[in-house]
Amino acid sequence: MSWQFAAWLLLGGSTVLLFLGLPVAFSFLAINLIGATLYLGGEPGLMQLARNSVDSVKSFALTPIPLFVLMGEVLFHTGLAVKVIDGIERLIKQVPGRLAVVAVVAGTVFSAISGSTIATTAMLGSLMMPVMLARGYHPTIAAGPIMAIGAVDMLIPPSALTVLLGSLSGISISKLLIGGVVPGLILSMVFVAYIIVRVKMKPALAPNTELVEYEGWKRFGPLVIYVIPLVAIFGLVVGAMAAGWATPTESAAIGALATVVMALVYRAITVPIMIKALRGSIGISGMILFIIVGATTFAQILSFSGASNGLVQAITGQGLPPWAVVCAMMGILIFLGIFVDQVSMMMITLPIFMPVVQTLGLDLVWFGVMFLICMQLGLLLPPHGLLLMTMKGVSPPQVTMLHIFQAVAPFVVMSILLLALVFFVPAVATWLPALIG
């Protein structure tokens, strides 16, 4: 059988199953069973599939995933994230669209101590949307920043999806985690600038309300008590990796332990809350690890069938310059983001993209950060963006899907502009990882 047939069967078959609504893990399990039978030698191939399933989740590099997720779950269930929002709100004085600005700043801080994008959006949406709407904010200016900053969670470490991307692609996990910091912070600042300019141009979107002025300790107390210690955890996690004192796994363990200890110090954690956090972490981590089982065998079958080599040679043999190949890859990722989730995007594309990237001699961290930005875009793209659905789920009834689509549009444009910036100025993504070695 030709490699073209194998490519259509494996890549096309998995994509069709995903579009039909079959869960990611089951889609790839079904294709893997067919592929193992055809290309790995029947029964021996099925035995190899079983061995791969065990070996793929034994990797020590995957350990940060449940630990990063646990950090976010603990902060969410203990209510410490609410304290962070209150501390930031007291600092920001009256500016146009003040509450939307607070959502972006608080979301950036929460992104730095949470490994879950959905948790960030759900928490900010459930807490801040009713308040903004009650103060006369238009649903578009209220919902947009919350969804957009939830997606930034993927760029700012810790991020479980970044660890997964690094594991599946062979890119250094620590460099990839640190490489997303500068683009994530740039995007947050651009969001704040956009909100202020937009509301200045059209004040009716976010009417000014009487602001309670806090002075002295009442203003800075929550910052000192809650915000700075929690941000210090982010500094501890990233600093330990940057200085070479700890691996990503060890840094994640330090962060998870520090988060739990801090919750104990604040007396915010109880046995039922800890059980909820652990259950949430187990559910999300189990799903990701089950998907990794499918991804490992899928990549191996693609290689054995000749589809990987055939596709790589077909792409590189066109004589296209590297920049054109990368643009085409980013376009495919953005297109896929309209229809499938981020893990599916990785599983469909990485077995083909990474050999091409390595053949062209491109910087892996640079490519990985652009891949993250494309996945972040996928969270925001109508009609199936995961954060759009999350936002609708936690919003009051008067917020319609049309409001949500309108709200997210300008933030999608800004994210695309960030992607272009990283493409044309690779140092935006590679400078910090190179600086720390």
N, C-alpha and C positions, 0 to 999 in steps of 0.2 A: 504493500500500500504506500502511496506517495505521501510526502510530508504535507502537501496541500490538503489531502483528505484528512490527515490527522489533525491539522490546524482547524479545519472546519468542524470536525467532529468534537474536539475537545474545547476549543475556545467558543465556537458557535453554539455548541450544545449547552455549555454552562451558562452562556449569556441568555439563551432562550429560556432556560429553566428559571433564571433570576427574574426575567421579565414576566414570566407566568406567575410569579409570586411565591415560589418555593423558597423556604429559608436558605440563607447562604450556605450553611454547613451541609444541609441535605442536598443542595444542588451539586456541590462539588463531590460529595460522597457518591452520588449516583454516577457522575461522569468518571470518577476515579475507579469505580467498580468495572465500568465498561472498558476504560483505558487499560487497567491492570490486566484484564482478561485478554485484550487484543495485543498489547504491546509489551507486557512483562511476563508473558508465557503462561497464561491460564491460571491454574491452581498455584504454582509457585509465585505468580504475580500477586495473587490475592494474599498469600502469606507475607510477601514483601510489603504490601499495603498495611497489613496489621503491624508489622515490625516498625514501619515508618510512623504509624500512629503513636506508638509508645515513645520512640526516639525523639519525635518532633517536640513533644511537650516536656522532655527531660532536660532541655537546654537551660542552663543557669541564667542565660541572658534574658529569659522571659520573666524572671522573678519580679522585676520592678512593676509589672502590669498590675497584679492584685494589690501591691503596696501603694502605688500611686492612686488607684481607685479608692482604696480604704481611706486615704487622707481626705479626699473630697466627701466621702460618705459620712465620716465622723463630723466634719465641719457642718455639713448640711443638716444632719439629724440632731446635733447638739444645739443648733441655733447660734453658734459663734459667728457664722457668716452674717447674721443679722446685726450683730454688734459691730462688725467691720463696716457695714453700710452706714450705721448710725454715726460711727466715728468719722467717716469720710464726709458725710452730709454736714456735720457741724463745722468742718473746715472750709467748705466751699461757700463763699459768699454769693450774693445775688449776681448771677450772670444770665444772659438769655438762655432759656431752656435748662435751667439749673438742675432739675431732677433728672433729665436725660443725661446731663454731664455727670451727675453723681452715679448714675447707672453704669456709665462707661468706666469711670475711675474705679468704682467698687468692683465691677466685673473684671477689670485688669488685675486688681489685687487678689480677687478670689481665684482668678485663673492661675496665679502664681502659687497657690497652695491647694489646688484641686486638680485631680487627674481626670475629671469627667466633664465633658462639654455639656451634656444634657442636664447635669446637676446645676451647672452655672446658670443656664437659661431658665430652667424650671424655678430655681430659687429666686432669681431676680424678677422673673415675670410674675410669680405669685405674690411677691412682696411689694413691688414697685408699680406694676401696672394699675391696680385699683387706686393707688394714691395719686398717680399722675392724671388718670381719667377724672377723678373727683375734683382735681384742681383745674380742670378745663383743658388739659392737653389733648390735642388731636391724636386719635389712635395711631396714625402713621409715625408721628414724632415720638410717641411713647414706646411703640413696639420695636421700631427699627434698631435703635441702639442696643436694646437688650438682646435681640437675636444676633446682631453683628458682633458684640463683645463676647457672646457665648461661643461663637466660632473661633475667636482669637485664642480661646482656651487651648486649641490644638497646637498653636505656635509657641505659646509660653510654657516652659516646663513647670511642673511635671505633666506629662501627657502620655496616657496609656497607648494611644494610637501612634504616637511618635516612636515609642519603644517597639510596637508591632511592625511599623514600617522599617525601622532599622534592622530588626531581626529577619524579616522576610527578604530584604534587599541586600543585606550584607554591608550596609553603611554603618559606620561607627555610631553606636547609640548615643554615647555621651556627646560627640561632636554634633550630632543631629539635634539633640535636645537643646544644646547651647546655641546652635545656629539659628534657631527660631526666635531667640530673645529679641534681637534688634528689629527684625521685621514686625514682630508682634507689638512692640512698643511704638514703632512708627505708625502702625495701623491705628492703635488706640489714640494717639495724638491727633491723627488726621480726622478720626471720628469726632473728637471733641471740637476741633476747629470747624468741621462741617455743621455740627449742631448749632454752635454759636452764630455762625454766618447765616444759616438758614432761618433761624428764629429772628435774627435782627432784620432780615429781609421781609419776614412775614410773622409779626409778633402774635397774631391770632392763633398760631399753632401751639404756643406755650405761654399762656398769660402769666404775667408776674403776680405772685401772691405775697401776702405779708409774711415776712421771714422772721422767725424767732432768732434773735441775736444772742449767742452764747459768748461769754467772756471768761478769760482766765482758765481755771481748771475745768470748768464745765464744758468749755470748748475743746481743750486739748487733752482732757483726761481720757476719753475713749480712744483717742489716737495712741496715747502712751500705754494704756492698759491692754487694748485688744489689737489694734492695727499693727503697730511696730513688732510685737512678739510674733504675730502670725506671719508677717512678711519676713521676719528673721528666719523662719523655717525655710522659706524659699531660698534665702541667702545661704543657709546651711546646706541645703540639698545641692544647689548649683555650685556653691563654693567648694564643697568637698570633691565634686567631680572635676572642677576646673583646676584645683590645686594638685590633683592626682592622689589625694589622700584616700579616696574611696572609689570603687567601681560604681556604675549606675545602680546596680542591685543594692550595694551597701548604702549608697546615698538615699535610695528609696526607703530602705529599712530605717535609717536615721530619721528621715522625714516623717514616716508613719508613726514611729515611737514618739517623736517630739510632739506630733499632733495629739496623740492620745494622752500623753503626759500633761500637755497644756490644757486639754479639756478637763482632766482630773483636777488640775490646779484651780481652774475656774469653777469647779463643782458643777460642770454642765453635763457630765456624762453619768449615766446610770446603766445598770445591767440590761434593761430592755432596750435602751438606746444603742448600746454597744452591739447587742444581738441584731438589731435592725441594720446597723452599719455593716456588720460582718455578712449578713444575708445579702445585702445589696452588692457588696464587693464580690462575694462568691458567684452571684448570678451573672454579673457583667464579665468577670474574669473567666468564668467557665465557658461563656459564649465565645469569648475571644480565643481561648485555648482550643476549643473544639474546632474553630475555624482554621487555626494553625495546622491542626491535624490534616485537614483537607488540602491546605495550600502546599504542604511539603510534598505529598505524593503527587499532586497535580503538576508541580514543576518538574518532578522526576519523570513522570510519564511523558510530558512534553519533550523533554530532552531525549528519552529513549526512542520516541517515535520519529525523531528527526525534525519535528515541527519547529523547535526553538532555533536550531541552526539554520534551517531553511528560511525562516522569517527574518532572522538577523542578516543573513546574506542577501536576501531580497531587498531589505531596507538599505543596508550599507552599499549595496551594489548599484544603487541608482545614481551615485555620484553627487548626491545632494550635500551641501555644506552642513557642518554640524549644527549651526544655529537653526537651519530650516528643519532638520530632524527633530530638534528639541521643541520648536514651535508646534510641529505636528503632534508630538507627544502631549504637550500641554493642552492643545485643542481637543484631543481625544479624551483626556481626563475631564476637562470641563463639560464636554458633551455627555460623558458617562455619568457625571454628577447630577445631571437632570433626572436620571432614571434609577440609578442604583446607589446603594450606600457606600461608605468609605472603604469598608473592609472588602467588599466585592470589587471595588475599583482596584485595590491593591492586588487581589488574587487574579484578576483578569489580565492586568497589564504588566506587573513586575517580572513574570517569567520571560517576557519578550523585551521589555524596556531595559532592564539592567544589563543583559549581554550587549545590547546596542550601545548603551552609555559607556560601558567598559571598553568596547571595541573602538569607540571614537575618542577615548582618553579624556572624557569630561570629568570635572570635579564632582565627586560623589555627594559631598555635603551640599554644594550649590544645587545640584539636581534634586536632592532629597528635600531641601527647603521649598523649592518650587513645587514639588509633588505635594507637600503639606499644604501650601497655599491653595492648590487646586482642590484638595480634599476639603479644605475650609470653605471654599466656594461651593462645593457640592452640598454642604450643610445648609446653604442659604438659597440655593436655586429652586424656583418653582418648577413643577408643582409638588415634588415629593421631598424637598429638603427636610431633613430630620428636625432641624430647629424650627422650621415653620410649623410643623405639626405639634411640636412641644409647646410653642408659643400659643397656638390656638387652644391647646388643651388647658393651659393655666390662665388664659385671658377671660375677662368677663364676657357675657353673651353678646354685648353690643359691638364687640370687636369681631369683624367678619374676616373671611379668608382674603377678600379683596383688599381690605385694609392692610393685612399682613403682607400681601404681595407688593402693594404700593410702598409699604414701609421699608422693605428690604432692598428695593431696587437701587437706590443711591449707594448703599453700602456694598452691594455686589460690584458696582462700577469702581468704587474705591479699592476693593480687594483686587480687581483686575489690574488697576493701575499699580498696585504694590507688586503684583506678579511681574509686570513689565519693568518696574524699577530693579527688582532682583535679577531679572534676565539681562538687562543692559549694564547693571552695576553689581556684579557678583559679590563684591566685597561686603555689601549689605548683609549677606548671609554667611560669608566665609571669614570675615575679619575677626569676630570674637572667638570662634573656635581656633583660628590660627594664632591669635594673640596668646591664648592660654595653653597652646600646644596640645 
